[in-house]
Amino acid sequence: MIRNWNAGEIISELQKIYFATTDPRMDGYTTWACKQDLYRVQFALERMLKNCPTYAPEDQWLEEQQLERDKAQVWRTLNDKV
């Protein structure tokens, strides 16, 4: 199988939607439509992940990812207080 996608690019596209959703210069009608797009992606991802097989190192990898997210959250919290 050829992996002809790039997770970084997918995330970048989702960040565009996020920035549009949180743009304070936009009206609620527009930003709500953007947030709906994020929900559509979330629902699709949840459905896809539910139907994927489980792999041996998956739990460990997910724990590592959660630890990294937690560390990043701590840094964001600390930086917000500075």
C-alpha positions as CSV (number, residue, x, y, z in Angstrom):
1,M,0.0,0.0,0.0
2,I,1.2,3.5,-0.8
3,R,0.4,6.0,1.9
4,N,-0.5,8.9,-0.4
5,W,-1.6,11.3,2.4
6,N,0.2,13.3,4.9
7,A,-1.2,13.6,8.5
8,G,0.5,16.9,9.0
9,E,-1.3,18.3,6.0
10,I,-4.6,16.9,7.2
11,I,-4.1,18.5,10.6
12,S,-3.1,21.8,8.9
13,E,-6.4,21.8,7.0
14,L,-8.3,21.1,10.2
15,Q,-6.5,24.0,11.9
16,K,-7.7,26.3,9.1
17,I,-11.3,25.3,10.1
18,Y,-10.5,25.8,13.7
19,F,-9.1,29.3,13.1
20,A,-12.1,30.2,11.0
21,T,-14.4,28.9,13.8
22,T,-12.6,31.0,16.5
23,D,-12.2,34.2,14.4
24,P,-13.7,37.0,16.5
25,R,-14.3,39.1,13.4
26,M,-16.7,36.5,11.9
27,D,-20.4,36.2,12.7
28,G,-21.9,33.2,14.5
29,Y,-23.7,32.0,11.4
30,T,-20.4,31.5,9.7
31,T,-18.4,30.2,12.6
32,W,-21.2,27.7,13.5
33,A,-21.0,26.2,10.0
34,C,-17.2,25.8,10.5
35,K,-17.7,24.1,13.8
36,Q,-20.2,21.7,12.2
37,D,-17.4,20.7,9.8
38,L,-15.2,19.9,12.7
39,Y,-17.9,17.8,14.2
40,R,-18.4,16.0,10.9
41,V,-14.7,15.1,10.9
42,Q,-14.9,14.0,14.5
43,F,-17.8,11.7,13.9
44,A,-16.2,10.2,10.8
45,L,-12.9,9.6,12.6
46,E,-14.7,8.0,15.6
47,R,-16.6,5.7,13.2
48,M,-13.4,4.8,11.3
49,L,-11.4,4.1,14.5
50,K,-14.1,2.0,15.9
51,N,-13.9,-0.3,12.8
52,C,-10.1,-0.5,12.7
53,P,-8.3,-3.5,14.2
54,T,-6.5,-3.2,17.5
55,Y,-2.7,-3.6,17.4
56,A,-0.3,-4.9,20.0
57,P,1.6,-1.7,20.7
58,E,-1.5,0.5,20.4
59,D,-2.3,1.0,24.1
60,Q,1.3,1.9,24.9
61,W,1.4,4.4,22.0
62,L,-1.8,6.0,23.1
63,E,-0.5,6.4,26.6
64,E,2.6,8.0,25.3
65,Q,0.5,10.4,23.2
66,Q,-1.7,11.3,26.1
67,L,1.4,12.0,28.2
68,E,2.7,14.3,25.5
69,R,-0.7,16.1,25.3
70,D,-0.7,16.5,29.1
71,K,2.8,18.0,29.1
72,A,1.8,20.4,26.3
73,Q,-1.2,21.4,28.3
74,V,0.9,22.1,31.4
75,W,3.2,24.3,29.4
76,R,0.3,26.2,27.8
77,T,-1.2,26.8,31.3
78,L,2.1,28.0,32.7
79,N,2.7,30.3,29.7
80,D,-0.7,31.7,30.0
81,K,0.1,32.8,33.6
82,V,3.3,34.6,32.6
